[in-house]
Amino acid sequence: MRLFYGLPVLLFGVAMMCSCDQTPEKRLYTLFFGTYTRGESEGIYSAQFDVVEGTLLPLNEPVYSENPSFLAVAPDKQVLYAVNEVNNYLGKGTGAVTAFRIDQETHALTELNHQSSHGAHPAHIVVDGTGRFVLTANYSGGNVAVIAIDSSGTLGSLEQMVVHTGSGPNLQRQKQPHPHSVTFSPDQRHVVVADLGIDQVKIYRWDAHEGTLTLNDPSAFNTAAGAGPRHFAFHPHMNYAYVINELASTITALNFNPDNGALTKVSTVSTLPEDWQGRNTCADIHLSKDGRFVYGSNRGHNSIAVFEIDRNTGELTRVQNQATRGSTPRNFALDPTGKWLLVANQNSDSITIFSIDNESGMLVPVGEPYTIPSPVCIRFLDLE
């Protein structure tokens, strides 16, 4: 494994020289890694990804922030936002959000400010298309918060808090609401919140001018009891959507009506091979850039499940379960070219890289794992 931190300055200089001497087609893309800082992690790490070789180059020294588990990049790529997944911020029972200015030449991070997330253990964060608001899913707080952003990217006041109610049948994990992710529809007219605790994907209408959420009609999609919906992804070209269910180890395919925001079930598939007998929970879900394939992460089976999408129905057909070559894969990311998939293996302190076969969607391991302590989230600076 290769370390991203404590490397010679010379190697850093080589990486920076490469970033300035690009081929006509962009070769190096900057990415950031969110982590848990309970162990050896120093906060947010950065690197550059070579899309020709499928390799990672170290970039800047890590920037400290407590448990910056999930990250989001502003639309203008000037600011990075991180949730601080804690339950004690300035002596109050809440988590936090921190804003960092991104240097446009070096991509180094400089902290701008931090604010309460207005709920304990924020697990996910997104920035709206205008760049004027961040939305956080506060897992233990049971709510979604909308926080204003000023023209400099600095975090401002709380604009709105939406509180969920209810519970699920799993007495260990579903005694109360647990919003786990916030996702904008492609046209930014709707926001969906996957709530693991109440087995619902809540649907809201989004007012980008006011920065407010209004409960939609219909107000939610109900998953199977005990499924535990966690993360959500819209199809990039068609009116389909997919939710990965943490507790049931399944993915549910949905039809999405962009006019009224309704989600209706198409089918549900297991993320695990039929002969798997161990314990597993799912984490993240993403679609390929061309919209032909769905990828989901399994923690326990330690794999990425690959499915092909039926263009006519949205249904999924299993293609592969590819071992992640690490333990407890959390978030993963497809690079901006759509040719590579990178996985954050939390409990083995590793980032693993896979090439994507354009025809089959299958993943092929590339190179050796890279060491990042307790990685949770991977975010590319370039979002196109």
C-alpha positions in Angstrom: 0.0 0.0 0.0 1.1 3.6 -0.6 0.7 6.4 1.9 -0.8 9.7 1.0 0.6 11.5 3.9 4.2 12.2 5.1 5.5 11.7 1.6 8.6 13.6 0.3 8.2 17.1 -0.9 9.7 16.0 -4.2 6.8 13.7 -5.0 4.4 16.5 -4.2 6.3 18.7 -6.6 6.0 16.0 -9.3 2.3 15.8 -8.9 1.9 19.6 -9.1 4.1 19.7 -12.3 1.8 17.0 -13.8 -1.3 19.0 -13.0 0.0 22.1 -14.8 1.2 20.2 -17.9 -2.0 18.6 -19.1 -2.5 16.8 -22.3 -5.3 18.2 -24.6 -7.7 15.8 -22.9 -7.6 16.3 -19.2 -5.6 13.6 -17.5 -5.4 14.5 -13.8 -8.5 15.1 -11.6 -8.4 16.3 -8.0 -10.3 14.4 -5.3 -10.9 14.7 -1.6 -11.4 12.0 1.0 -13.6 12.3 4.1 -12.6 10.2 7.1 -13.3 9.3 10.7 -10.7 10.8 13.0 -11.2 8.4 15.9 -8.0 6.6 15.0 -5.0 7.8 12.9 -6.8 10.0 10.5 -5.9 13.7 10.4 -9.1 14.8 8.7 -9.6 15.5 5.0 -7.1 14.1 2.5 -6.5 15.0 -1.1 -5.0 13.4 -4.2 -5.0 13.6 -8.0 -6.3 10.7 -10.1 -4.6 9.9 -13.4 -7.4 8.8 -15.7 -4.9 7.3 -18.2 -3.0 5.1 -15.8 -5.7 4.6 -13.1 -3.3 5.7 -10.4 -3.5 8.2 -7.5 -0.8 10.9 -6.8 -0.5 12.7 -3.5 -1.5 16.3 -3.4 -1.7 18.4 -0.3 -1.2 17.7 3.4 -4.4 16.6 5.2 -6.5 19.3 6.8 -7.9 18.6 10.2 -11.6 18.5 10.9 -13.3 16.2 13.3 -15.0 13.2 11.7 -15.5 14.9 8.3 -17.3 11.8 7.1 -19.1 13.2 4.0 -18.2 16.0 1.7 -19.8 18.1 -1.0 -18.3 20.5 -3.6 -20.0 23.8 -4.4 -21.2 24.2 -8.0 -18.5 26.8 -8.7 -15.8 24.5 -7.3 -14.6 27.2 -5.0 -15.7 25.7 -1.7 -15.7 22.2 -0.1 -18.3 21.5 2.7 -17.9 18.7 5.2 -20.2 17.3 7.8 -18.6 16.8 11.2 -20.3 13.5 12.3 -20.4 14.1 16.1 -23.0 14.7 18.7 -21.3 17.4 20.7 -20.6 20.7 19.0 -19.7 23.6 21.3 -21.3 21.8 24.2 -24.6 21.1 22.5 -26.0 17.7 21.4 -25.5 18.3 17.7 -23.1 17.9 14.9 -21.5 20.5 12.7 -20.7 21.5 9.1 -17.4 23.1 8.1 -16.7 25.1 4.9 -13.2 25.2 3.2 -12.0 27.5 0.5 -10.4 25.6 -2.4 -7.3 27.2 -3.8 -7.8 27.3 -7.5 -4.2 26.6 -8.4 -3.1 24.1 -5.7 -6.5 22.9 -4.5 -5.3 23.2 -1.0 -8.0 23.8 1.6 -8.4 26.7 4.0 -11.1 26.7 6.6 -13.7 29.4 6.2 -16.0 28.7 9.2 -18.2 26.1 10.8 -21.7 26.0 12.0 -24.1 23.7 13.8 -25.7 21.0 11.6 -28.7 21.4 14.0 -28.9 17.7 14.7 -26.6 14.9 16.0 -24.4 12.8 13.8 -24.9 14.5 10.4 -24.3 11.7 7.9 -24.7 13.3 4.5 -24.5 16.8 2.8 -25.4 18.3 -0.5 -25.2 21.8 -2.0 -28.2 23.0 -4.1 -27.7 24.0 -7.7 -27.6 27.7 -7.0 -24.8 27.3 -4.5 -26.8 29.3 -1.9 -27.7 26.4 0.5 -26.4 23.2 2.0 -28.7 20.5 3.2 -27.7 18.0 5.8 -29.2 14.7 6.9 -28.8 14.4 10.7 -28.9 10.7 11.4 -29.3 10.7 15.2 -31.1 14.1 15.2 -33.8 12.7 13.0 -34.0 15.8 10.9 -32.9 17.6 7.7 -31.4 21.1 8.0 -31.1 23.8 5.3 -28.3 26.2 6.0 -27.7 29.4 4.0 -24.4 30.1 2.2 -23.2 33.7 1.6 -21.5 34.9 -1.6 -18.1 34.0 -0.2 -19.1 30.4 0.5 -19.2 30.9 4.2 -21.9 29.1 6.1 -24.7 31.3 7.5 -27.9 30.9 9.4 -30.3 28.0 9.6 -33.1 28.5 7.0 -35.2 25.5 7.9 -35.3 22.3 9.9 -37.6 19.4 8.8 -38.2 16.8 11.5 -39.2 13.3 10.7 -41.3 11.1 12.9 -42.0 7.3 13.2 -40.1 4.1 13.6 -39.5 0.7 12.1 -39.6 -3.0 13.1 -35.9 -3.4 13.7 -35.6 -2.7 17.4 -31.9 -2.1 17.3 -31.7 0.2 14.4 -35.2 1.7 13.8 -36.5 3.0 17.2 -36.6 6.5 15.7 -36.1 8.3 12.4 -32.6 8.2 10.9 -32.3 10.4 7.8 -29.3 9.0 6.0 -29.0 10.9 2.7 -30.4 14.0 0.9 -30.6 13.9 -2.9 -31.8 16.5 -5.4 -33.8 15.4 -8.5 -32.0 16.2 -11.8 -34.2 19.3 -12.4 -33.7 20.5 -8.7 -37.5 20.7 -8.2 -37.6 17.9 -5.7 -35.5 16.6 -2.8 -35.7 13.0 -1.6 -34.5 11.9 1.9 -33.8 8.2 2.5 -34.7 7.6 6.2 -33.4 4.3 7.5 -35.3 4.5 10.7 -38.8 4.8 9.3 -38.5 2.8 6.1 -39.4 5.7 3.9 -38.0 7.8 1.2 -39.5 11.2 2.0 -40.3 13.5 -1.0 -40.1 17.3 -0.8 -40.6 20.2 -3.2 -37.6 22.5 -3.2 -37.9 26.3 -3.4 -34.4 27.4 -4.6 -35.3 31.1 -4.1 -36.3 30.8 -0.4 -34.2 27.7 0.4 -37.2 25.8 1.8 -38.6 22.3 1.7 -42.3 21.6 1.5 -43.7 18.1 1.9 -44.7 16.8 -1.5 -48.0 15.1 -2.4 -47.3 12.1 -2.5 -45.1 12.6 0.5 -43.1 9.4 0.5 -42.2 6.1 -0.9 -42.5 3.2 1.6 -39.9 0.5 1.4 -40.4 -3.0 2.7 -40.6 -3.1 6.5 -37.2 -3.3 8.0 -35.4 -2.6 4.7 -33.6 0.6 6.0 -33.3 2.8 3.0 -29.9 4.5 3.1 -28.7 6.2 -0.2 -30.5 7.2 -3.3 -29.6 7.8 -7.0 -31.6 9.2 -9.9 -31.0 8.0 -13.4 -29.0 10.6 -15.5 -31.2 10.3 -18.6 -34.5 8.5 -17.8 -37.2 8.8 -15.2 -35.9 6.0 -13.1 -34.4 6.1 -9.6 -32.7 3.6 -7.2 -32.6 3.3 -3.4 -30.1 1.0 -1.6 -31.5 -0.6 1.5 -28.9 -1.0 4.3 -30.6 -3.5 6.5 -32.2 -5.7 3.9 -29.2 -5.7 1.5 -31.3 -4.9 -1.5 -31.8 -2.2 -4.2 -35.2 -1.1 -5.2 -35.8 0.2 -8.7 -38.4 3.0 -9.0 -40.2 5.0 -11.6 -39.9 8.8 -11.0 -42.5 11.2 -12.1 -40.7 14.6 -12.5 -44.0 16.5 -12.6 -45.4 15.5 -9.3 -42.4 13.9 -7.6 -44.1 10.5 -7.2 -41.9 7.4 -6.8 -43.4 4.0 -7.6 -41.8 0.6 -7.2 -40.6 -1.4 -10.2 -38.8 -4.2 -8.5 -36.3 -5.1 -5.7 -33.2 -7.2 -6.1 -30.7 -8.6 -3.5 -27.2 -7.1 -3.6 -25.7 -10.5 -2.4 -25.0 -13.8 -4.2 -27.6 -16.4 -3.5 -25.2 -18.6 -1.5 -24.0 -15.9 0.9 -24.7 -16.7 4.5 -22.8 -14.1 6.5 -23.9 -10.7 7.9 -24.0 -7.7 5.6 -25.2 -4.1 5.4 -25.3 -2.0 2.3 -23.9 1.6 2.1 -23.7 3.6 -1.1 -25.2 3.5 -4.6 -24.2 5.1 -7.9 -25.0 4.9 -11.6 -22.6 4.7 -14.5 -22.2 7.9 -16.5 -24.0 6.4 -19.5 -26.9 5.3 -17.3 -26.6 1.6 -18.2 -25.4 0.2 -14.9 -26.0 0.5 -11.1 -23.3 -0.1 -8.5 -23.9 -0.7 -4.8 -21.6 -1.4 -1.9 -21.8 -4.3 0.5 -20.2 -4.2 4.0 -19.7 -7.7 5.3 -19.6 -9.4 1.9 -17.1 -6.6 1.1 -18.1 -6.2 -2.5 -19.5 -3.9 -5.2 -22.7 -5.3 -6.6 -23.1 -4.5 -10.3 -26.4 -4.5 -12.2 -27.5 -3.8 -15.7 -30.5 -1.5 -16.2 -33.3 -2.5 -18.6 -33.9 0.7 -20.5 -37.5 -0.2 -21.1 -38.5 -1.0 -17.5 -35.7 0.2 -15.2 -35.4 -3.3 -13.8 -32.0 -4.6 -12.7 -30.2 -7.7 -13.8 -27.1 -8.9 -11.8 -23.8 -8.6 -13.6 -21.2 -9.2 -10.9 -20.2 -9.0 -7.3 -16.7 -7.7 -7.3 -14.6 -8.0 -4.1 -13.4 -4.6 -3.0 -10.0 -5.9 -1.8 -10.7 -4.2 1.5 -13.0 -4.3 4.5 -16.2 -2.3 5.0 -16.7 -0.4 1.8 -18.6 2.8 2.4 -18.9 5.5 -0.1 -17.4 5.0 -3.6 -17.1 7.2 -6.6 -16.9 7.0 -10.4 -14.3 9.3 -11.9 -15.5 12.2 -14.2 -14.6 10.2 -17.3 -16.8 7.2 -16.3 -13.9 4.8 -16.8 -12.9 4.1 -13.2 -14.5 3.3 -9.9 -12.7 4.1 -6.6 -13.8 2.5 -3.3 -13.3 3.8 0.3 -12.7 0.7 2.5 -13.2 2.1 6.0 -11.9 -0.7 8.2 -8.9 -1.6 6.1 -7.7 2.0 5.7 -7.6 1.6 1.9 -8.7 3.1 -1.4 -9.0 0.5 -4.1 -9.3 1.2 -7.9 -11.3 -0.6 -10.6 -11.5 -0.1 -14.3 -15.0 -0.3 -15.7 -15.7 -2.4 -18.8 -17.9 -0.1 -21.0 -19.8 -3.0 -22.6 -20.5 -5.2 -19.6 -20.2 -2.7 -16.7 -17.9 -5.2 -15.0 -15.2 -4.1 -12.6 -11.6 -5.1 -13.0 -9.1 -4.5 -10.1 -6.2 -2.2 -11.0 -2.9 -1.7 -9.1 -2.4 -1.9 -5.3 -4.6 -0.4 -2.6 -3.6 3.1 -1.3 -3.6 3.9 2.4 -6.0 6.5 3.8 -6.9 6.1 7.5 -10.6 5.3 8.0 -11.9 6.6 4.6 -15.6 7.2 4.4 -16.2 9.5 1.4 -14.6 10.2 -2.0 -15.5 13.4 -3.8 -14.0 14.5 -7.1 -13.6 18.3 -7.5 -14.8 18.1 -11.1 -18.4 17.0 -11.1 -19.1 16.9 -14.9 
